[in-house]
C-alpha cells in the first residue's frame, strides 16, 4: 500500500506532493498515517545497489 501511495503522491521531480496525503489515505482506507509516513520516507530514501566493478 505504501508504494501505491508513494506513486500517487510522486510529483515527477523526485519529490512528493504531500498535500494529497489526506485525500489518498481517505480514499484507500489508511488508518495508520504515522506508520505510512515512516514507510514513505524509507521508500524515498532508498538507493538501489550499485553494480560491482568487474575485477580481473
mmJSON file of the N, C-alpha and C atoms, coordinates in Angstrom:
{"data_MODEL":{"atom_site":{
"group_PDB":["ATOM","ATOM","ATOM","ATOM","ATOM","ATOM","ATOM","ATOM","ATOM","ATOM","ATOM","ATOM","ATOM","ATOM","ATOM","ATOM","ATOM","ATOM","ATOM","ATOM","ATOM","ATOM","ATOM","ATOM","ATOM","ATOM","ATOM","ATOM","ATOM","ATOM","ATOM","ATOM","ATOM","ATOM","ATOM","ATOM","ATOM","ATOM","ATOM","ATOM","ATOM","ATOM","ATOM","ATOM","ATOM","ATOM","ATOM","ATOM","ATOM","ATOM","ATOM","ATOM","ATOM","ATOM","ATOM","ATOM","ATOM","ATOM","ATOM","ATOM","ATOM","ATOM","ATOM","ATOM","ATOM","ATOM","ATOM","ATOM","ATOM","ATOM","ATOM","ATOM","ATOM","ATOM","ATOM","ATOM","ATOM","ATOM","ATOM","ATOM","ATOM","ATOM","ATOM","ATOM","ATOM","ATOM","ATOM","ATOM","ATOM","ATOM","ATOM","ATOM","ATOM","ATOM","ATOM","ATOM","ATOM","ATOM","ATOM","ATOM","ATOM","ATOM","ATOM","ATOM","ATOM","ATOM","ATOM","ATOM","ATOM","ATOM","ATOM","ATOM","ATOM","ATOM","ATOM","ATOM","ATOM","ATOM","ATOM","ATOM","ATOM","ATOM","ATOM","ATOM","ATOM","ATOM","ATOM","ATOM","ATOM","ATOM","ATOM","ATOM","ATOM","ATOM","ATOM","ATOM","ATOM","ATOM","ATOM","ATOM","ATOM","ATOM","ATOM","ATOM","ATOM","ATOM","ATOM","ATOM","ATOM","ATOM","ATOM","ATOM","ATOM","ATOM","ATOM","ATOM","ATOM","ATOM","ATOM","ATOM","ATOM","ATOM","ATOM","ATOM","ATOM","ATOM","ATOM","ATOM"],
"id":[1,2,3,4,5,6,7,8,9,10,11,12,13,14,15,16,17,18,19,20,21,22,23,24,25,26,27,28,29,30,31,32,33,34,35,36,37,38,39,40,41,42,43,44,45,46,47,48,49,50,51,52,53,54,55,56,57,58,59,60,61,62,63,64,65,66,67,68,69,70,71,72,73,74,75,76,77,78,79,80,81,82,83,84,85,86,87,88,89,90,91,92,93,94,95,96,97,98,99,100,101,102,103,104,105,106,107,108,109,110,111,112,113,114,115,116,117,118,119,120,121,122,123,124,125,126,127,128,129,130,131,132,133,134,135,136,137,138,139,140,141,142,143,144,145,146,147,148,149,150,151,152,153,154,155,156,157,158,159,160,161,162,163,164,165,166,167,168],
"type_symbol":["N","C","C","N","C","C","N","C","C","N","C","C","N","C","C","N","C","C","N","C","C","N","C","C","N","C","C","N","C","C","N","C","C","N","C","C","N","C","C","N","C","C","N","C","C","N","C","C","N","C","C","N","C","C","N","C","C","N","C","C","N","C","C","N","C","C","N","C","C","N","C","C","N","C","C","N","C","C","N","C","C","N","C","C","N","C","C","N","C","C","N","C","C","N","C","C","N","C","C","N","C","C","N","C","C","N","C","C","N","C","C","N","C","C","N","C","C","N","C","C","N","C","C","N","C","C","N","C","C","N","C","C","N","C","C","N","C","C","N","C","C","N","C","C","N","C","C","N","C","C","N","C","C","N","C","C","N","C","C","N","C","C","N","C","C","N","C","C"],
"label_atom_id":["N","CA","C","N","CA","C","N","CA","C","N","CA","C","N","CA","C","N","CA","C","N","CA","C","N","CA","C","N","CA","C","N","CA","C","N","CA","C","N","CA","C","N","CA","C","N","CA","C","N","CA","C","N","CA","C","N","CA","C","N","CA","C","N","CA","C","N","CA","C","N","CA","C","N","CA","C","N","CA","C","N","CA","C","N","CA","C","N","CA","C","N","CA","C","N","CA","C","N","CA","C","N","CA","C","N","CA","C","N","CA","C","N","CA","C","N","CA","C","N","CA","C","N","CA","C","N","CA","C","N","CA","C","N","CA","C","N","CA","C","N","CA","C","N","CA","C","N","CA","C","N","CA","C","N","CA","C","N","CA","C","N","CA","C","N","CA","C","N","CA","C","N","CA","C","N","CA","C","N","CA","C","N","CA","C","N","CA","C","N","CA","C","N","CA","C"],
"label_alt_id":[null,null,null,null,null,null,null,null,null,null,null,null,null,null,null,null,null,null,null,null,null,null,null,null,null,null,null,null,null,null,null,null,null,null,null,null,null,null,null,null,null,null,null,null,null,null,null,null,null,null,null,null,null,null,null,null,null,null,null,null,null,null,null,null,null,null,null,null,null,null,null,null,null,null,null,null,null,null,null,null,null,null,null,null,null,null,null,null,null,null,null,null,null,null,null,null,null,null,null,null,null,null,null,null,null,null,null,null,null,null,null,null,null,null,null,null,null,null,null,null,null,null,null,null,null,null,null,null,null,null,null,null,null,null,null,null,null,null,null,null,null,null,null,null,null,null,null,null,null,null,null,null,null,null,null,null,null,null,null,null,null,null,null,null,null,null,null,null],
"label_comp_id":["UNK","UNK","UNK","UNK","UNK","UNK","UNK","UNK","UNK","UNK","UNK","UNK","UNK","UNK","UNK","UNK","UNK","UNK","UNK","UNK","UNK","UNK","UNK","UNK","UNK","UNK","UNK","UNK","UNK","UNK","UNK","UNK","UNK","UNK","UNK","UNK","UNK","UNK","UNK","UNK","UNK","UNK","UNK","UNK","UNK","UNK","UNK","UNK","UNK","UNK","UNK","UNK","UNK","UNK","UNK","UNK","UNK","UNK","UNK","UNK","UNK","UNK","UNK","UNK","UNK","UNK","UNK","UNK","UNK","UNK","UNK","UNK","UNK","UNK","UNK","UNK","UNK","UNK","UNK","UNK","UNK","UNK","UNK","UNK","UNK","UNK","UNK","UNK","UNK","UNK","UNK","UNK","UNK","UNK","UNK","UNK","UNK","UNK","UNK","UNK","UNK","UNK","UNK","UNK","UNK","UNK","UNK","UNK","UNK","UNK","UNK","UNK","UNK","UNK","UNK","UNK","UNK","UNK","UNK","UNK","UNK","UNK","UNK","UNK","UNK","UNK","UNK","UNK","UNK","UNK","UNK","UNK","UNK","UNK","UNK","UNK","UNK","UNK","UNK","UNK","UNK","UNK","UNK","UNK","UNK","UNK","UNK","UNK","UNK","UNK","UNK","UNK","UNK","UNK","UNK","UNK","UNK","UNK","UNK","UNK","UNK","UNK","UNK","UNK","UNK","UNK","UNK","UNK"],
"label_asym_id":["A","A","A","A","A","A","A","A","A","A","A","A","A","A","A","A","A","A","A","A","A","A","A","A","A","A","A","A","A","A","A","A","A","A","A","A","A","A","A","A","A","A","A","A","A","A","A","A","A","A","A","A","A","A","A","A","A","A","A","A","A","A","A","A","A","A","A","A","A","A","A","A","A","A","A","A","A","A","A","A","A","A","A","A","A","A","A","A","A","A","A","A","A","A","A","A","A","A","A","A","A","A","A","A","A","A","A","A","A","A","A","A","A","A","A","A","A","A","A","A","A","A","A","A","A","A","A","A","A","A","A","A","A","A","A","A","A","A","A","A","A","A","A","A","A","A","A","A","A","A","A","A","A","A","A","A","A","A","A","A","A","A","A","A","A","A","A","A"],
"label_entity_id":["1","1","1","1","1","1","1","1","1","1","1","1","1","1","1","1","1","1","1","1","1","1","1","1","1","1","1","1","1","1","1","1","1","1","1","1","1","1","1","1","1","1","1","1","1","1","1","1","1","1","1","1","1","1","1","1","1","1","1","1","1","1","1","1","1","1","1","1","1","1","1","1","1","1","1","1","1","1","1","1","1","1","1","1","1","1","1","1","1","1","1","1","1","1","1","1","1","1","1","1","1","1","1","1","1","1","1","1","1","1","1","1","1","1","1","1","1","1","1","1","1","1","1","1","1","1","1","1","1","1","1","1","1","1","1","1","1","1","1","1","1","1","1","1","1","1","1","1","1","1","1","1","1","1","1","1","1","1","1","1","1","1","1","1","1","1","1","1"],
"label_seq_id":[1,1,1,2,2,2,3,3,3,4,4,4,5,5,5,6,6,6,7,7,7,8,8,8,9,9,9,10,10,10,11,11,11,12,12,12,13,13,13,14,14,14,15,15,15,16,16,16,17,17,17,18,18,18,19,19,19,20,20,20,21,21,21,22,22,22,23,23,23,24,24,24,25,25,25,26,26,26,27,27,27,28,28,28,29,29,29,30,30,30,31,31,31,32,32,32,33,33,33,34,34,34,35,35,35,36,36,36,37,37,37,38,38,38,39,39,39,40,40,40,41,41,41,42,42,42,43,43,43,44,44,44,45,45,45,46,46,46,47,47,47,48,48,48,49,49,49,50,50,50,51,51,51,52,52,52,53,53,53,54,54,54,55,55,55,56,56,56],
"pdbx_PDB_ins_code":[null,null,null,null,null,null,null,null,null,null,null,null,null,null,null,null,null,null,null,null,null,null,null,null,null,null,null,null,null,null,null,null,null,null,null,null,null,null,null,null,null,null,null,null,null,null,null,null,null,null,null,null,null,null,null,null,null,null,null,null,null,null,null,null,null,null,null,null,null,null,null,null,null,null,null,null,null,null,null,null,null,null,null,null,null,null,null,null,null,null,null,null,null,null,null,null,null,null,null,null,null,null,null,null,null,null,null,null,null,null,null,null,null,null,null,null,null,null,null,null,null,null,null,null,null,null,null,null,null,null,null,null,null,null,null,null,null,null,null,null,null,null,null,null,null,null,null,null,null,null,null,null,null,null,null,null,null,null,null,null,null,null,null,null,null,null,null,null],
"Cartn_x":[0.815,0.0,0.865,1.98,2.836,3.42,3.796,4.356,3.29,2.073,0.983,0.76,0.711,0.504,1.706,2.908,4.099,3.984,3.58,3.436,2.343,1.282,0.207,0.634,1.541,1.99,3.209,3.869,5.091,4.779,5.665,5.432,6.262,7.046,7.814,9.18,9.491,10.795,11.563,11.207,11.895,11.286,10.237,9.606,8.199,7.562,6.185,5.299,4.087,3.1,2.313,2.81,2.259,0.829,0.385,-0.985,-2.023,-1.636,-2.559,-2.646,-1.817,-1.794,-3.151,-3.822,-5.124,-6.148,-6.116,-7.045,-6.845,-5.597,-5.327,-5.466,-5.144,-5.357,-6.843,-7.664,-9.103,-9.66,-9.193,-9.71,-9.32,-8.129,-7.642,-7.83,-8.399,-8.721,-7.537,-6.517,-5.351,-5.714,-5.484,-5.782,-4.513,-3.411,-2.133,-1.282,-1.578,-0.891,0.566,0.825,2.202,3.081,2.562,3.288,3.502,2.5,2.626,3.713,3.774,4.81,6.206,6.385,7.686,8.029,7.066,7.308,7.603,6.896,7.143,8.555,9.037,10.4,11.435,11.186,12.109,12.136,10.967,10.905,11.622,11.394,12.003,13.529,14.023,15.461,16.207,15.496,16.138,16.959,18.153,19.007,19.311,19.048,19.339,20.837,21.206,22.636,23.328,24.573,25.354,25.949,26.116,26.741,28.188,28.602,30.003,30.928,32.061,33.011,33.626,33.723,34.331,35.807,36.211,37.631,38.256,39.467,40.17,41.256],
"Cartn_y":[-1.184,0.0,1.257,1.238,2.419,2.763,1.763,2.025,2.612,2.12,2.665,4.137,4.47,5.863,6.708,6.16,6.892,7.266,6.307,6.575,7.598,7.583,8.554,9.96,10.062,11.357,11.899,11.055,11.48,12.636,13.648,14.821,14.82,13.795,13.691,14.345,15.01,15.663,15.107,13.909,13.279,13.574,14.354,14.692,14.149,14.459,14.026,15.245,15.169,16.221,15.878,16.358,15.971,16.443,17.438,17.933,16.881,15.894,14.84,13.693,13.721,12.612,12.361,13.385,13.112,12.531,13.002,12.504,11.016,10.608,9.199,8.303,8.803,7.996,7.712,8.723,8.533,7.632,7.829,7.049,5.581,5.314,3.942,3.304,4.04,3.483,3.312,4.132,4.047,4.661,3.907,4.409,4.716,4.063,4.293,5.236,6.53,7.513,7.667,7.589,7.719,6.583,5.372,4.237,4.405,4.924,5.179,6.202,7.262,8.283,7.685,6.813,6.147,5.318,4.602,3.784,4.643,5.765,6.658,7.236,7.558,8.077,7.022,5.777,4.693,4.517,4.535,4.39,5.546,6.764,7.953,7.935,7.441,7.441,6.24,5.276,4.05,4.323,3.786,3.829,2.396,2.046,0.676,0.394,-0.86,-1.189,-0.918,-0.469,-0.193,-1.491,-1.534,-2.711,-2.812,-3.996,-4.146,-3.991,-3.422,-3.272,-4.627,-4.943,-6.257,-6.273,-7.351,-7.498,-8.53,-8.257,-9.179,-9.921],
"Cartn_z":[0.0,0.0,0.0,0.721,0.801,-0.562,-1.332,-2.656,-3.575,-3.465,-4.27,-3.941,-2.661,-2.262,-2.654,-2.535,-2.965,-4.442,-5.264,-6.696,-6.966,-6.185,-6.366,-5.948,-4.972,-4.479,-5.232,-6.02,-6.715,-7.657,-7.634,-8.469,-9.748,-9.985,-11.215,-11.158,-10.052,-9.916,-8.725,-8.297,-7.183,-5.825,-5.789,-4.524,-4.447,-3.332,-3.118,-2.914,-3.398,-3.194,-1.936,-0.799,0.493,0.677,-0.08,0.095,-0.295,-1.082,-1.478,-0.494,0.547,1.51,2.182,2.703,3.33,2.348,1.127,0.116,-0.126,-0.374,-0.695,0.519,1.703,2.911,3.098,2.878,2.999,1.917,0.692,-0.433,-0.339,0.189,0.255,1.629,2.573,3.887,4.817,4.68,5.56,6.907,7.979,9.321,10.105,9.794,10.481,9.638,9.727,8.892,9.327,10.615,11.097,10.555,10.575,10.007,8.517,7.829,6.394,6.123,6.921,6.732,6.88,7.845,8.021,6.787,6.265,5.074,3.854,3.714,2.577,2.626,3.815,3.954,3.6,3.967,3.613,2.095,1.475,0.017,-0.657,-0.177,-0.778,-0.643,0.459,0.702,0.153,-0.394,-0.889,-2.135,-2.151,-3.338,-3.738,-5.011,-5.42,-5.331,-5.096,-5.009,-6.333,-6.237,-7.422,-7.956,-9.258,-9.851,-9.384,-8.963,-8.563,-9.781,-9.552,-10.652,-10.965,-12.23,-12.582,-12.2,-11.587,-11.236,-12.142,-12.506,-13.419,-12.7],
"occupancy":[1.0,1.0,1.0,1.0,1.0,1.0,1.0,1.0,1.0,1.0,1.0,1.0,1.0,1.0,1.0,1.0,1.0,1.0,1.0,1.0,1.0,1.0,1.0,1.0,1.0,1.0,1.0,1.0,1.0,1.0,1.0,1.0,1.0,1.0,1.0,1.0,1.0,1.0,1.0,1.0,1.0,1.0,1.0,1.0,1.0,1.0,1.0,1.0,1.0,1.0,1.0,1.0,1.0,1.0,1.0,1.0,1.0,1.0,1.0,1.0,1.0,1.0,1.0,1.0,1.0,1.0,1.0,1.0,1.0,1.0,1.0,1.0,1.0,1.0,1.0,1.0,1.0,1.0,1.0,1.0,1.0,1.0,1.0,1.0,1.0,1.0,1.0,1.0,1.0,1.0,1.0,1.0,1.0,1.0,1.0,1.0,1.0,1.0,1.0,1.0,1.0,1.0,1.0,1.0,1.0,1.0,1.0,1.0,1.0,1.0,1.0,1.0,1.0,1.0,1.0,1.0,1.0,1.0,1.0,1.0,1.0,1.0,1.0,1.0,1.0,1.0,1.0,1.0,1.0,1.0,1.0,1.0,1.0,1.0,1.0,1.0,1.0,1.0,1.0,1.0,1.0,1.0,1.0,1.0,1.0,1.0,1.0,1.0,1.0,1.0,1.0,1.0,1.0,1.0,1.0,1.0,1.0,1.0,1.0,1.0,1.0,1.0,1.0,1.0,1.0,1.0,1.0,1.0],
"B_iso_or_equiv":[0.0,0.0,0.0,0.0,0.0,0.0,0.0,0.0,0.0,0.0,0.0,0.0,0.0,0.0,0.0,0.0,0.0,0.0,0.0,0.0,0.0,0.0,0.0,0.0,0.0,0.0,0.0,0.0,0.0,0.0,0.0,0.0,0.0,0.0,0.0,0.0,0.0,0.0,0.0,0.0,0.0,0.0,0.0,0.0,0.0,0.0,0.0,0.0,0.0,0.0,0.0,0.0,0.0,0.0,0.0,0.0,0.0,0.0,0.0,0.0,0.0,0.0,0.0,0.0,0.0,0.0,0.0,0.0,0.0,0.0,0.0,0.0,0.0,0.0,0.0,0.0,0.0,0.0,0.0,0.0,0.0,0.0,0.0,0.0,0.0,0.0,0.0,0.0,0.0,0.0,0.0,0.0,0.0,0.0,0.0,0.0,0.0,0.0,0.0,0.0,0.0,0.0,0.0,0.0,0.0,0.0,0.0,0.0,0.0,0.0,0.0,0.0,0.0,0.0,0.0,0.0,0.0,0.0,0.0,0.0,0.0,0.0,0.0,0.0,0.0,0.0,0.0,0.0,0.0,0.0,0.0,0.0,0.0,0.0,0.0,0.0,0.0,0.0,0.0,0.0,0.0,0.0,0.0,0.0,0.0,0.0,0.0,0.0,0.0,0.0,0.0,0.0,0.0,0.0,0.0,0.0,0.0,0.0,0.0,0.0,0.0,0.0,0.0,0.0,0.0,0.0,0.0,0.0],
"pdbx_formal_charge":[null,null,null,null,null,null,null,null,null,null,null,null,null,null,null,null,null,null,null,null,null,null,null,null,null,null,null,null,null,null,null,null,null,null,null,null,null,null,null,null,null,null,null,null,null,null,null,null,null,null,null,null,null,null,null,null,null,null,null,null,null,null,null,null,null,null,null,null,null,null,null,null,null,null,null,null,null,null,null,null,null,null,null,null,null,null,null,null,null,null,null,null,null,null,null,null,null,null,null,null,null,null,null,null,null,null,null,null,null,null,null,null,null,null,null,null,null,null,null,null,null,null,null,null,null,null,null,null,null,null,null,null,null,null,null,null,null,null,null,null,null,null,null,null,null,null,null,null,null,null,null,null,null,null,null,null,null,null,null,null,null,null,null,null,null,null,null,null],
"auth_seq_id":[1,1,1,2,2,2,3,3,3,4,4,4,5,5,5,6,6,6,7,7,7,8,8,8,9,9,9,10,10,10,11,11,11,12,12,12,13,13,13,14,14,14,15,15,15,16,16,16,17,17,17,18,18,18,19,19,19,20,20,20,21,21,21,22,22,22,23,23,23,24,24,24,25,25,25,26,26,26,27,27,27,28,28,28,29,29,29,30,30,30,31,31,31,32,32,32,33,33,33,34,34,34,35,35,35,36,36,36,37,37,37,38,38,38,39,39,39,40,40,40,41,41,41,42,42,42,43,43,43,44,44,44,45,45,45,46,46,46,47,47,47,48,48,48,49,49,49,50,50,50,51,51,51,52,52,52,53,53,53,54,54,54,55,55,55,56,56,56],
"auth_comp_id":["UNK","UNK","UNK","UNK","UNK","UNK","UNK","UNK","UNK","UNK","UNK","UNK","UNK","UNK","UNK","UNK","UNK","UNK","UNK","UNK","UNK","UNK","UNK","UNK","UNK","UNK","UNK","UNK","UNK","UNK","UNK","UNK","UNK","UNK","UNK","UNK","UNK","UNK","UNK","UNK","UNK","UNK","UNK","UNK","UNK","UNK","UNK","UNK","UNK","UNK","UNK","UNK","UNK","UNK","UNK","UNK","UNK","UNK","UNK","UNK","UNK","UNK","UNK","UNK","UNK","UNK","UNK","UNK","UNK","UNK","UNK","UNK","UNK","UNK","UNK","UNK","UNK","UNK","UNK","UNK","UNK","UNK","UNK","UNK","UNK","UNK","UNK","UNK","UNK","UNK","UNK","UNK","UNK","UNK","UNK","UNK","UNK","UNK","UNK","UNK","UNK","UNK","UNK","UNK","UNK","UNK","UNK","UNK","UNK","UNK","UNK","UNK","UNK","UNK","UNK","UNK","UNK","UNK","UNK","UNK","UNK","UNK","UNK","UNK","UNK","UNK","UNK","UNK","UNK","UNK","UNK","UNK","UNK","UNK","UNK","UNK","UNK","UNK","UNK","UNK","UNK","UNK","UNK","UNK","UNK","UNK","UNK","UNK","UNK","UNK","UNK","UNK","UNK","UNK","UNK","UNK","UNK","UNK","UNK","UNK","UNK","UNK","UNK","UNK","UNK","UNK","UNK","UNK"],
"auth_asym_id":["A","A","A","A","A","A","A","A","A","A","A","A","A","A","A","A","A","A","A","A","A","A","A","A","A","A","A","A","A","A","A","A","A","A","A","A","A","A","A","A","A","A","A","A","A","A","A","A","A","A","A","A","A","A","A","A","A","A","A","A","A","A","A","A","A","A","A","A","A","A","A","A","A","A","A","A","A","A","A","A","A","A","A","A","A","A","A","A","A","A","A","A","A","A","A","A","A","A","A","A","A","A","A","A","A","A","A","A","A","A","A","A","A","A","A","A","A","A","A","A","A","A","A","A","A","A","A","A","A","A","A","A","A","A","A","A","A","A","A","A","A","A","A","A","A","A","A","A","A","A","A","A","A","A","A","A","A","A","A","A","A","A","A","A","A","A","A","A"],
"auth_atom_id":["N","CA","C","N","CA","C","N","CA","C","N","CA","C","N","CA","C","N","CA","C","N","CA","C","N","CA","C","N","CA","C","N","CA","C","N","CA","C","N","CA","C","N","CA","C","N","CA","C","N","CA","C","N","CA","C","N","CA","C","N","CA","C","N","CA","C","N","CA","C","N","CA","C","N","CA","C","N","CA","C","N","CA","C","N","CA","C","N","CA","C","N","CA","C","N","CA","C","N","CA","C","N","CA","C","N","CA","C","N","CA","C","N","CA","C","N","CA","C","N","CA","C","N","CA","C","N","CA","C","N","CA","C","N","CA","C","N","CA","C","N","CA","C","N","CA","C","N","CA","C","N","CA","C","N","CA","C","N","CA","C","N","CA","C","N","CA","C","N","CA","C","N","CA","C","N","CA","C","N","CA","C","N","CA","C","N","CA","C","N","CA","C","N","CA","C"],
"pdbx_PDB_model_num":[1,1,1,1,1,1,1,1,1,1,1,1,1,1,1,1,1,1,1,1,1,1,1,1,1,1,1,1,1,1,1,1,1,1,1,1,1,1,1,1,1,1,1,1,1,1,1,1,1,1,1,1,1,1,1,1,1,1,1,1,1,1,1,1,1,1,1,1,1,1,1,1,1,1,1,1,1,1,1,1,1,1,1,1,1,1,1,1,1,1,1,1,1,1,1,1,1,1,1,1,1,1,1,1,1,1,1,1,1,1,1,1,1,1,1,1,1,1,1,1,1,1,1,1,1,1,1,1,1,1,1,1,1,1,1,1,1,1,1,1,1,1,1,1,1,1,1,1,1,1,1,1,1,1,1,1,1,1,1,1,1,1,1,1,1,1,1,1]
}}}
